[in-house]
Amino acid sequence: MEPKPVRDSQVTTTQLVLPNDTNQLGNLLGGTLMHWIDIAAAIAAQRHAGRVCVTASLDELGFHHAIRLGEIVTLEASVNRAFRTSMEIGVRVTAHGSSTMPSRRSNTAYLTFVAIDDHGTPVPVPPVLPEPGEQQRRYDQALLRREARLRNRRPDDK
């Protein structure tokens, strides 16, 4: 399979935090943010693989800053690295407040997606062709994260 550049999988989505998306404190619900992250990552995975992809895992997701009602949330997702049938997708979440509140990165997430055929069987995906710099750094670090995931697997996860 021919390698595909990272830019072919990049996704940027924007959401407005509405009252139905918040808890009693007026902060974005963690589950809603996780849903948005999963969708952005799924689109990036599908663009790279050219087929339906399913979520296999989500690494630790830390909430660095609360995202408030009325803020705009930007999610940037791309394939960091592809393995045989799986891909690591990185998602960067940025919250944009009012003109008096600066934009801030609120979350970074790494998800693993697997490409599947019409019968739900995993299928090979093209390799990633990173550009030098940031993309190459993410590509290299994705292998280290994958090795850690595989080391930490429970026997019943196989």
N, C-alpha and C positions, 0 to 999 in steps of 0.2 A: 504494500500500500504506500502511496505517496504521502510524505509528511505534509501537514497543513499548518500554515502560520497561525499564531495566536489570534491575530486580528480577525480571522474568519469566524472565531467563536465568541468574540466580545459582545457583551450585552450591557446596555444601560437602561434601567427602568427608574421611574420616578413615581412616588406615592405621596399623597397628602394625608396627614394624620387627622382623621375625623373623629368625632365623639364616640362612634361605635367601635373604634380601634383602641380605645384607652381604658385604663383601670380607674379606680376611685380617686386616684391622685392626679389624673389628667396626663399620665404617661402612657406611651405606646405599650400595648400588651406584648410580652415576650413571644407568645405563641403566634401572634399576627406577624411579627417581624420574622420569625422562623419560617412561616408560610411564604412570605415575600422572598426570603433568601432562597428557599427551595425552588420556587418558580423561576427566579433569575438563573440559578445554577442549571436547572433542567433545560432551559432554552439554550444556554451555552453548550451543554453536553450534546444536545440534539443537533445543533449547528455543526459541531465538530464531527460527530459520528454519522450524520446524515440519516439517522433513524431514531426510533423511540429509545429513550434511556430512562432507567429507574434509579432512584436514590438507594444506595447501599449503606452509606453511613454519613454522619455529620460529626466532625471533630468538636472538641470543646468550643462552646460559644459563650464568650464573656460579654457582659453588658457594661461597657466602660462609662457611658454617659446616658442619662435618661433622654428619651426623645419625647417631646411634649406635643400636646394637642395643637394643631395648626401648623406644625413644622412640616417642611418638605423633606422627604427621605429619598436619597439617590442610592441605588444598588448597582454596583459595577461587577460583572461576573465574566470570567474567562477560564478556559482550560489551561491549567498550569502544566500538566504533563499527562500523557496517555501511556497506559501499560498494555497488556494484551487485549482485554475486553473492558477494562475499567479506566476511568479518568479522574484526576483530581481537579475539582473546580474551586477556584478562589473567588470569594465574594467580599467586596469592601462596601461597607454601609456608612454613608455620610449624612448627617442631619444638618439641615439649613434652617436657621431660625430667622428672626426678624432682622432688620438692618442694624439693630443694636447688639444682636447676639451673633458671634462669628460661627461659620460653618465648622463642624468638628466630626472627626471619624468616631463613630460610636461602636462599631463592631467590625470584626473580620472573621470570616468563617471559611472552613475548608470542608468540602463535601466530596464523597466518592460516588460516582455514577457508573452504571454498567449499561452498555448497549445491548439490546435484546432483539431477537427476530420475532416473527409473528406467533411463534409458539412459546415465547418467554425464555428462550435459550440464549445465553450470552454469546455474543459474536465479536470478532476482532474489530478494533477501531484503528484509524490511522495514527501514526506518531505525530507529536507536536514539533513544530519547527519554531523555536523561540528566537527572538531578536536579541542581540547583545544588550547587556545592562539589566534592567529590572526584570524583563521576561526570563532571561537566562538564570537570574538569581532565584526566581520563583520555581523555575523548572528544576534546578538543582535541589532546592529545599523540599520540593514535592517528593523526591525519592527518599529523603531522610524521614519525612512524615509517614510515607508508606511503609518503610521498614519498621518504624515504631508501631504502626497499627498492626502489622503482621506479627510482631513480637508479642503484643498485648492481647492477641486474639484468644478467646476462650476455646477450649476443645469443641464445645457444642456450636460454635459459630461457623464451623467449616462446611 
